Amino acid sequence: MLGEYRIEGRRAAEIAASVERGVGSGGLLPGQPLPPMRELATELGVNPNTVAAAYRTLRERGVIETAGRRGSRVRSRPASTWREEIRVEPPEGVRDVAGGNPDPALLPPLAEAFVAAAARAAADPVLYGAAPVVPELDRLARAGLDADGVPAGPLAVTSGALDAIERVLAAHLRPGDAVAVEDPGWGSLLDLIPALGLRPIPVAVDDEGPLPEAVEGALERGARALLVTSRAQNPTGASVGAARARELRAVLAAHPGTLLVEDDHGHGIVDLSLHPLAGGTEHWAFVRSVAKAYGPDLRLAVLTGDEITVDRVSGRQRLGPGWVSHLLQEAVVRLWRAGAVDPAAVAASYGARRDALVTALRARRIAAHGRSGMNVWVPVPDETGAVARLLQSGWAVAPGARFRLDSPPGVRVTVSPLGLGDDIEALADAVAEAVAGPRGRASVGRFG
């Protein structure tokens, strides 16, 4: 069954380490079945419970997966594999609407802010022992959070939203813990969870965000944390409205031990009001990144939450990178002060393109979703076929497999590269033909 590779060990830790070495060296290949526990126990001369403990450790670390009577096998993709690898490389002449990047024309110029930040650093260099957060950034960020109704709490600065979420999860959870996560949802986050040894429990979403009954079900099944995208959810564009927020807060109130993590993915690029969920659980975190509005290379996010959570994150951060560059923090402060981004104008620009595409698709009897942000999610009956047919038509879209756990197939279209008018109509025609498939029958599909 295993070819030339032999699993070794007498203790559970040794057996698990042997399997991990095999996966790392290529001796055990992705998807390769492992011996039944009793069979391996006999071969190694150990108790079957020892092998069971080793397999359990490997599952918790995301090295193997178990499918009931079919037994255990090496994960088809290692837990740390980047979902961005599930993509279509557009050939020459093919329009790329798969990237998920902002429109460069809507990003602010950065030179002046960084020159000013550098000049300040030259006059007053940041040395070891300095406060990790620039006071003015703390003040401005806190004012914005207060204005949006986010509960009061201490503030930390991290290297982007994913860095913040990883630190919060690591501060409270242990390998094997279950996490309720949106499905479809952010591909990088779906990779991060198993990479931390955590178990994702998919939560269905609609245009208003996570479905309350799905959240309730996940928490009843033992999820210790819930991850929610407040606005401009990637890939669907969902945004939590006032009514949905009330329903979700009621669910969380019945599970006060849940770790709640909210990611305001659309900050600076949407014009929908924020409806935060924090306040009903003992531990919570709220994250805001500057990447979508100011540029992906500005690796900075602000994080607030309850005192224990932020203290744990900050303490662990001090033992690693220490702090996020004050030079970067100062540049962001200057961009905020100067009003370098007009959120209403940015939201209107993305909204016009997004709404035009959704309208054009629905006119062709194709369901499409894009309540906010820069992406449109299109359910399709045959994801692989739709992606291939669109590529032949001159359009590269993102395969839904990058964003799904158990939800139905779909494709994600980023509207940032699109112009209004002919661009939208041409893409809508291509999507309609791709969804109809060889038999020429369109399908409206379903969302989640």
RODO-2510 file (C-alpha; in nm, 4 decimals, decimal comma):
residues 448
     n   res          X          Y          Z
     1     m     0,0000     0,0000     0,0000
     2     l     0,2824     0,2404     0,0858
     3     g     0,5327     0,1279    -0,1746
     4     e     0,8880     0,1479    -0,0464
     5     y     0,8188     0,3840     0,2438
     6     r     0,7952     0,2172     0,5852
     7     i     0,6237     0,3851     0,8769
     8     e     0,8252     0,3410     1,1963
     9     g     0,7900     0,4061     1,5690
    10     r     0,6797     0,2563     1,8975
    11     r     0,5061     0,5567     2,0500
    12     a     0,2248     0,7644     1,8980
    13     a     0,4512     1,0692     1,8608
    14     e     0,7153     0,8622     1,6804
    15     i     0,4618     0,7091     1,4414
    16     a     0,3119     1,0510     1,3635
    17     a     0,6593     1,1960     1,3058
    18     s     0,7438     0,9094     1,0712
    19     v     0,4354     0,9774     0,8595
    20     e     0,5157     1,3498     0,8514
    21     r     0,8712     1,2719     0,7361
    22     g     0,7303     1,0548     0,4599
    23     v     0,4984     1,3300     0,3418
    24     g     0,7772     1,5868     0,3552
    25     s     1,0241     1,3711     0,1647
    26     g     0,7776     1,2584    -0,0995
    27     g     0,7845     0,8991     0,0196
    28     l     0,4119     0,9355     0,0937
    29     l     0,2234     1,1099    -0,1838
    30     p    -0,0890     1,3305    -0,1654
    31     g    -0,3991     1,1117    -0,1658
    32     q    -0,2040     0,7955    -0,0785
    33     p    -0,3938     0,5582     0,1555
    34     l    -0,2430     0,4736     0,4933
    35     p    -0,2611     0,1240     0,6441
    36     p    -0,5658     0,0428     0,8587
    37     m    -0,4865     0,1074     1,2231
    38     r    -0,4948    -0,2575     1,3301
    39     e    -0,2795    -0,3634     1,0366
    40     l    -0,0142    -0,1004     1,1138
    41     a    -0,0287    -0,1848     1,4856
    42     t     0,0433    -0,5500     1,4070
    43     e     0,3311    -0,4562     1,1768
    44     l     0,4881    -0,2260     1,4370
    45     g     0,4114    -0,4522     1,7316
    46     v     0,2168    -0,1875     1,9236
    47     n    -0,1315    -0,1476     2,0665
    48     p    -0,3931    -0,0320     1,8102
    49     n    -0,4745     0,2571     2,0462
    50     t    -0,1199     0,3857     1,9928
    51     v    -0,1716     0,3992     1,6159
    52     a    -0,5143     0,5565     1,6689
    53     a    -0,3523     0,8316     1,8778
    54     a    -0,0894     0,8896     1,6062
    55     y    -0,3540     0,9155     1,3343
    56     r    -0,5549     1,1537     1,5509
    57     t    -0,2506     1,3789     1,5910
    58     l    -0,1903     1,3730     1,2159
    59     r    -0,5531     1,4689     1,1457
    60     e    -0,5335     1,7566     1,3919
    61     r    -0,2182     1,8813     1,2192
    62     g    -0,3862     1,8613     0,8790
    63     v    -0,1447     1,5966     0,7461
    64     i    -0,4018     1,3240     0,6835
    65     e    -0,7763     1,2981     0,6423
    66     t    -1,0174     1,0180     0,7318
    67     a    -1,3201     0,9200     0,5259
    68     g    -1,5112     0,6670     0,7366
    69     r    -1,4808     0,3093     0,6147
    70     r    -1,2510     0,4178     0,3343
    71     g    -0,9841     0,4732     0,5951
    72     s    -0,7166     0,7406     0,6256
    73     r    -0,5039     0,8914     0,3521
    74     v    -0,2527     1,1698     0,3057
    75     r    -0,4353     1,4935     0,2366
    76     s    -0,4696     1,5564    -0,1354
    77     r    -0,3198     1,8991    -0,0688
    78     p    -0,0955     1,9713     0,2291
    79     a    -0,2716     2,1933     0,4824
    80     s    -0,0325     2,4782     0,4126
    81     t    -0,0817     2,4734     0,0338
    82     w    -0,1841     2,8144    -0,0992
    83     r    -0,5308     2,8063    -0,2607
    84     e    -0,4072     3,0641    -0,5090
    85     e    -0,2506     2,7648    -0,6832
    86     i    -0,6053     2,6702    -0,7889
    87     r    -0,6156     2,9270    -1,0637
    88     v    -0,6215     2,9808    -1,4377
    89     e    -0,3166     3,1409    -1,5954
    90     p    -0,4586     3,3649    -1,8691
    91     p    -0,2839     3,3189    -2,2055
    92     e    -0,1944     3,6206    -2,4152
    93     g    -0,5043     3,8015    -2,5348
    94     v    -0,7283     3,6720    -2,2528
    95     r    -0,8821     3,9275    -2,0139
    96     d    -0,7979     3,8526    -1,6507
    97     v    -1,0958     3,9090    -1,4173
    98     a    -0,9767     3,6508    -1,1657
    99     g    -0,7202     3,8352    -0,9568
   100     g    -0,9233     3,9924    -0,6763
   101     n    -0,7042     4,3028    -0,6908
   102     p    -0,8236     4,6611    -0,6533
   103     d    -0,8291     4,8975    -0,9495
   104     p    -0,4885     5,0739    -0,9496
   105     a    -0,6601     5,3886    -1,0771
   106     l    -0,8497     5,4087    -0,7453
   107     l    -0,5428     5,3680    -0,5232
   108     p    -0,3858     5,6856    -0,3824
   109     p    -0,0312     5,8030    -0,4619
   110     l     0,2012     5,6988    -0,1798
   111     a     0,5243     5,8884    -0,2428
   112     e     0,4455     6,2054    -0,0481
   113     a     0,3236     6,0150     0,2583
   114     f     0,6338     5,7952     0,2707
   115     v     0,8722     6,0858     0,2138
   116     a     0,7139     6,2716     0,5052
   117     a     0,7219     5,9583     0,7234
   118     a     1,0883     5,9027     0,6370
   119     a     1,1755     6,2624     0,7215
   120     r     1,0132     6,2258     1,0616
   121     a     1,1988     5,8980     1,1205
   122     a     1,5281     6,0690     1,0331
   123     a     1,4617     6,3430     1,2854
   124     d     1,3424     6,1079     1,5585
   125     p     1,4497     5,7478     1,4892
   126     v     1,2411     5,4645     1,6338
   127     l     1,4556     5,2542     1,8676
   128     y     1,4019     4,9371     2,0664
   129     g     1,1590     4,9927     2,3505
   130     a     0,9309     5,2305     2,1614
   131     a     0,5549     5,1822     2,1891
   132     p     0,4403     4,9317     1,9238
   133     v     0,1570     5,1532     1,7977
   134     v     0,2062     5,5107     1,6753
   135     p    -0,0164     5,7234     1,9043
   136     e    -0,1772     5,9177     1,6201
   137     l    -0,2633     5,5977     1,4339
   138     d    -0,4186     5,4624     1,7535
   139     r    -0,6241     5,7803     1,7920
   140     l    -0,7463     5,7921     1,4321
   141     a    -0,8215     5,4208     1,4147
   142     r    -1,0094     5,4297     1,7445
   143     a    -1,2157     5,7293     1,6303
   144     g    -1,3179     5,5420     1,3172
   145     l    -1,4094     5,2290     1,5124
   146     d    -1,6110     5,4352     1,7620
   147     a    -1,8001     5,6038     1,4789
   148     d    -1,8972     5,2620     1,3411
   149     g    -2,0184     5,1268     1,6731
   150     v    -1,7345     4,8828     1,7383
   151     p    -1,7093     4,8260     2,1164
   152     a    -1,4264     4,9916     2,3052
   153     g    -1,1095     4,7919     2,3474
   154     p    -0,7314     4,8175     2,3263
   155     l    -0,5725     4,8370     1,9822
   156     a    -0,2886     4,6503     1,8129
   157     v    -0,1344     4,6794     1,4664
   158     t    -0,0554     4,3718     1,2574
   159     s     0,0880     4,2951     0,9136
   160     g    -0,2473     4,2684     0,7407
   161     a    -0,5828     4,1092     0,8203
   162     l    -0,4712     3,7485     0,7820
   163     d    -0,1830     3,8062     1,0226
   164     a    -0,4281     3,9496     1,2766
   165     i    -0,6705     3,6589     1,2400
   166     e    -0,3929     3,4008     1,2720
   167     r    -0,2669     3,5651     1,5900
   168     v    -0,6146     3,5809     1,7436
   169     l    -0,6891     3,2152     1,6653
   170     a    -0,3504     3,1047     1,8003
   171     a    -0,4106     3,3067     2,1185
   172     h    -0,7225     3,1091     2,2105
   173     l    -0,7408     2,7801     2,0192
   174     r    -0,5421     2,4590     2,0127
   175     p    -0,4907     2,1978     1,7386
   176     g    -0,8072     1,9980     1,6873
   177     d    -1,0437     2,2815     1,7844
   178     a    -1,3260     2,3534     1,5408
   179     v    -1,3803     2,6913     1,3743
   180     a    -1,7027     2,8034     1,2036
   181     v    -1,6113     2,9690     0,8737
   182     e    -1,8090     3,1168     0,5848
   183     d    -1,8591     2,8889     0,2842
   184     p    -1,7903     3,0118     0,0219
   185     g    -1,5262     3,2241     0,1880
   186     w    -1,1808     3,3785     0,1680
   187     g    -0,9451     3,1167     0,0239
   188     s    -0,6426     3,2257     0,2282
   189     l    -0,8437     3,1887     0,5469
   190     l    -0,9652     2,8448     0,4428
   191     d    -0,5981     2,7493     0,4052
   192     l    -0,4939     2,9070     0,7339
   193     i    -0,7370     2,7105     0,9499
   194     p    -0,6034     2,3594     0,8751
   195     a    -0,2480     2,4957     0,8670
   196     l    -0,2994     2,5871     1,2335
   197     g    -0,4262     2,2349     1,3024
   198     l    -0,7844     2,3582     1,3385
   199     r    -1,0979     2,1981     1,1921
   200     p    -1,3194     2,4155     0,9696
   201     i    -1,6949     2,3819     1,0000
   202     p    -1,8567     2,5418     0,6930
   203     v    -2,1316     2,7999     0,7461
   204     a    -2,3593     2,8828     0,4538
   205     v    -2,3944     3,2483     0,3534
   206     d    -2,6299     3,4614     0,1486
   207     d    -2,6151     3,8271     0,0438
   208     e    -2,6584     3,9329     0,4085
   209     g    -2,3747     3,7201     0,5403
   210     p    -2,3720     3,3973     0,7468
   211     l    -2,7111     3,2291     0,7902
   212     p    -2,8101     3,2333     1,1594
   213     e    -2,9322     2,8730     1,1535
   214     a    -2,6028     2,7629     0,9988
   215     v    -2,4061     2,9481     1,2671
   216     e    -2,6224     2,7938     1,5368
   217     g    -2,5639     2,4489     1,3897
   218     a    -2,1872     2,4986     1,3759
   219     l    -2,1723     2,6160     1,7366
   220     e    -2,3898     2,3242     1,8477
   221     r    -2,1434     2,0929     1,6706
   222     g    -1,8627     2,2260     1,8855
   223     a    -1,7137     2,5214     1,6967
   224     r    -1,5128     2,7257     1,9441
   225     a    -1,4731     3,0268     1,7145
   226     l    -1,6779     3,2041     1,4481
   227     l    -1,5187     3,4044     1,1651
   228     v    -1,7427     3,6632     0,9967
   229     t    -1,6753     3,9089     0,7143
   230     s    -1,8615     4,2295     0,7934
   231     r    -1,8663     4,3827     0,4425
   232     a    -1,7491     4,3030     0,0875
   233     q    -1,7123     3,9335     0,1655
   234     n    -1,4688     3,7559    -0,0630
   235     p    -1,5846     3,5995    -0,2954
   236     t    -1,9587     3,6726    -0,2741
   237     g    -1,9755     4,0428    -0,1860
   238     a    -2,2043     3,9683     0,1094
   239     s    -2,2474     4,2401     0,3709
   240     v    -2,4042     4,1931     0,7135
   241     g    -2,7148     4,4115     0,7403
   242     a    -2,8895     4,5398     1,0521
   243     a    -3,1505     4,2629     1,0712
   244     r    -2,8977     3,9859     1,0106
   245     a    -2,6658     4,1356     1,2720
   246     r    -2,9454     4,1234     1,5319
   247     e    -3,0105     3,7578     1,4498
   248     l    -2,6440     3,6659     1,4711
   249     r    -2,5974     3,8539     1,7983
   250     a    -2,8896     3,6553     1,9421
   251     v    -2,7234     3,3282     1,8382
   252     l    -2,3920     3,4361     1,9902
   253     a    -2,5609     3,5463     2,3136
   254     a    -2,6620     3,1836     2,3654
   255     h    -2,2981     3,0776     2,3160
   256     p    -2,0983     3,3366     2,5158
   257     g    -1,7871     3,1189     2,5182
   258     t    -1,7455     3,1545     2,1403
   259     l    -1,4423     3,3439     2,0111
   260     l    -1,5839     3,5942     1,7585
   261     v    -1,3542     3,7312     1,4882
   262     e    -1,4907     3,9972     1,2510
   263     d    -1,3029     4,1057     0,9388
   264     d    -1,4182     4,4387     0,7918
   265     h    -1,2911     4,3414     0,4481
   266     g    -1,4672     4,6295     0,2764
   267     h    -1,3384     4,9160     0,4900
   268     g    -1,2695     5,2152     0,2671
   269     i    -1,4273     5,0672    -0,0465
   270     v    -1,7955     5,0226     0,0433
   271     d    -2,0765     5,2631     0,1264
   272     l    -2,2888     5,0209     0,3306
   273     s    -2,3111     5,0815     0,7048
   274     l    -2,1193     4,8556     0,9402
   275     h    -2,3219     4,6435     1,1835
   276     p    -2,0691     4,4867     1,4218
   277     l    -2,1553     4,1707     1,6135
   278     a    -1,9113     4,2126     1,9028
   279     g    -2,0389     4,2502     2,2557
   280     g    -2,2200     3,9248     2,3261
   281     t    -1,9218     3,6953     2,3768
   282     e    -1,6423     3,6961     2,6309
   283     h    -1,3658     3,7047     2,3709
   284     w    -1,3836     3,8915     2,0414
   285     a    -1,1681     4,0644     1,7819
   286     f    -1,2409     4,3134     1,5053
   287     v    -0,9940     4,3599     1,2178
   288     r    -0,9523     4,6378     0,9599
   289     s    -0,6916     4,6281     0,6841
   290     v    -0,5803     4,9155     0,4602
   291     a    -0,4948     4,6850     0,1685
   292     k    -0,8084     4,7130    -0,0442
   293     a    -0,8387     5,0918    -0,0253
   294     y    -0,4720     5,1957    -0,0162
   295     g    -0,2911     4,9081    -0,1893
   296     p    -0,2073     4,5425    -0,1145
   297     d     0,1582     4,6251    -0,0455
   298     l     0,0627     4,8316     0,2604
   299     r     0,0711     4,5345     0,4962
   300     l    -0,1075     4,6959     0,7866
   301     a    -0,4260     4,6195     0,9769
   302     v    -0,5647     4,7491     1,3022
   303     l    -0,7017     4,5019     1,5515
   304     t    -0,9214     4,5683     1,8522
   305     g    -1,0934     4,3299     2,0899
   306     d    -1,1329     4,2347     2,4517
   307     e    -0,8364     4,3067     2,6754
   308     i    -0,7260     3,9450     2,7141
   309     t    -0,7293     3,8786     2,3395
   310     v    -0,5392     4,1914     2,2416
   311     d    -0,2921     4,1461     2,5281
   312     r    -0,2162     3,7900     2,4145
   313     v    -0,1749     3,8982     2,0537
   314     s     0,0507     4,1897     2,1471
   315     g     0,2573     3,9790     2,3854
   316     r     0,3200     3,7084     2,1268
   317     q     0,3947     3,9717     1,8642
   318     r     0,6649     4,1190     2,0870
   319     l     0,8389     3,7807     2,0873
   320     g     0,8358     3,7654     1,7067
   321     p     0,8499     4,0678     1,4770
   322     g     0,8138     4,3039     1,7738
   323     w     0,6038     4,5637     1,5941
   324     v     0,4853     4,6769     1,2541
   325     s     0,7220     4,9382     1,1085
   326     h     0,6569     5,2862     1,2462
   327     l     0,7567     5,4180     0,9062
   328     l     0,4611     5,2316     0,7565
   329     q     0,2314     5,3382     1,0380
   330     e     0,3307     5,7040     0,9949
   331     a     0,2679     5,6835     0,6193
   332     v    -0,0808     5,5425     0,6788
   333     v    -0,1524     5,8183     0,9305
   334     r    -0,0606     6,0809     0,6716
   335     l    -0,2791     5,9132     0,4090
   336     w    -0,5717     5,9104     0,6511
   337     r    -0,5199     6,2724     0,7535
   338     a    -0,4956     6,3869     0,3911
   339     g    -0,8147     6,2054     0,2920
   340     a    -0,6146     6,0310     0,0221
   341     v    -0,9041     5,7904    -0,0427
   342     d    -1,2652     5,8994    -0,0877
   343     p    -1,4564     5,5864     0,0225
   344     a    -1,7827     5,7082    -0,1307
   345     a    -1,6222     5,7641    -0,4711
   346     v    -1,4393     5,4295    -0,4598
   347     a    -1,7573     5,2485    -0,3552
   348     a    -1,9515     5,4172    -0,6342
   349     s    -1,6930     5,3158    -0,8934
   350     y    -1,6876     4,9506    -0,7912
   351     g    -2,0622     4,9545    -0,7356
   352     a    -2,1395     5,0803    -1,0856
   353     r    -1,9357     4,8029    -1,2465
   354     r    -2,0569     4,5356    -1,0081
   355     d    -2,4246     4,6288    -1,0381
   356     a    -2,3996     4,6528    -1,4159
   357     l    -2,2557     4,3018    -1,4393
   358     v    -2,5107     4,1522    -1,1990
   359     t    -2,7941     4,3207    -1,3901
   360     a    -2,6605     4,2049    -1,7265
   361     l    -2,6265     3,8471    -1,6031
   362     r    -2,9736     3,8397    -1,4520
   363     a    -3,1121     3,9702    -1,7819
   364     r    -2,9624     3,6544    -1,9318
   365     r    -3,1244     3,4379    -1,6612
   366     i    -2,7950     3,3867    -1,4775
   367     a    -2,7953     3,4243    -1,1002
   368     a    -2,5186     3,6489    -0,9711
   369     h    -2,4317     3,7959    -0,6329
   370     g    -2,2360     4,1087    -0,5502
   371     r    -2,3883     4,3230    -0,2786
   372     s    -2,0653     4,5093    -0,2030
   373     g    -1,6957     4,5235    -0,2842
   374     m    -1,5177     4,4374    -0,6070
   375     n    -1,6252     4,0783    -0,6752
   376     v    -1,9263     3,9023    -0,8245
   377     w    -2,0046     3,5385    -0,7447
   378     v    -2,1779     3,3341    -1,0144
   379     p    -2,3153     2,9885    -0,9221
   380     v    -2,2602     2,7396    -1,2045
   381     p    -2,3665     2,3768    -1,2524
   382     d    -2,0250     2,2711    -1,3898
   383     e    -1,7378     2,4752    -1,2503
   384     t    -1,4581     2,3147    -1,4494
   385     g    -1,6498     2,3365    -1,7742
   386     a    -1,7550     2,6965    -1,7154
   387     v    -1,3983     2,8081    -1,6415
   388     a    -1,2678     2,6300    -1,9520
   389     r    -1,5394     2,7696    -2,1808
   390     l    -1,4836     3,1231    -2,0502
   391     l    -1,1117     3,0882    -2,1152
   392     q    -1,1888     2,9888    -2,4730
   393     s    -1,4100     3,2975    -2,4983
   394     g    -1,1261     3,5226    -2,3874
   395     w    -1,2008     3,5607    -2,0140
   396     a    -1,0091     3,4188    -1,7163
   397     v    -1,2255     3,3889    -1,4024
   398     a    -1,1374     3,2488    -1,0615
   399     p    -1,2479     2,8881    -1,0058
   400     g    -1,4861     2,8590    -0,7136
   401     a    -1,2824     2,5696    -0,5714
   402     r    -1,0453     2,8329    -0,4319
   403     f    -1,3237     2,9532    -0,2018
   404     r    -1,5418     2,6515    -0,1228
   405     l    -1,5647     2,3743     0,1333
   406     d    -1,9103     2,2166     0,0944
   407     s    -2,0984     2,4872    -0,0954
   408     p    -2,2105     2,4375    -0,4586
   409     p    -1,9771     2,5251    -0,7481
   410     g    -1,9344     2,8777    -0,8782
   411     v    -1,6885     3,1234    -1,0284
   412     r    -1,5666     3,4586    -0,9010
   413     v    -1,5383     3,7612    -1,1274
   414     t    -1,3403     4,0668    -1,0147
   415     v    -1,4910     4,3823    -1,1658
   416     s    -1,1838     4,6022    -1,1073
   417     p    -1,0408     4,5547    -1,4614
   418     l    -1,3777     4,6158    -1,6304
   419     g    -1,5111     4,9271    -1,7963
   420     l    -1,8806     5,0040    -1,8227
   421     g    -2,0774     4,9338    -2,1391
   422     d    -1,9287     4,6987    -2,3963
   423     d    -1,6943     4,5313    -2,1442
   424     i    -1,9842     4,4314    -1,9206
   425     e    -2,2063     4,3134    -2,2042
   426     a    -1,9304     4,1062    -2,3650
   427     l    -1,8460     3,9358    -2,0356
   428     a    -2,2135     3,8722    -1,9556
   429     d    -2,2610     3,7083    -2,2961
   430     a    -1,9564     3,4875    -2,2390
   431     v    -2,0708     3,3859    -1,8905
   432     a    -2,4198     3,3030    -2,0169
   433     e    -2,2754     3,0806    -2,2900
   434     a    -2,0341     2,9165    -2,0474
   435     v    -2,3037     2,8438    -1,7897
   436     a    -2,5438     2,7091    -2,0532
   437     g    -2,2821     2,4537    -2,1570
   438     p    -2,2856     2,2344    -2,4649
   439     r    -2,6618     2,1810    -2,4475
   440     g    -2,7328     2,5531    -2,4534
   441     r    -2,9430     2,5565    -2,1396
   442     a    -2,8865     2,8355    -1,8859
   443     s    -2,9087     2,7574    -1,5158
   444     v    -2,9692     3,0086    -1,2394
   445     g    -2,7886     2,7913    -0,9856
   446     r    -2,8027     2,8606    -0,6118
   447     f    -2,5873     3,0569    -0,3726
   448     g    -2,4866     2,8381    -0,0802
***
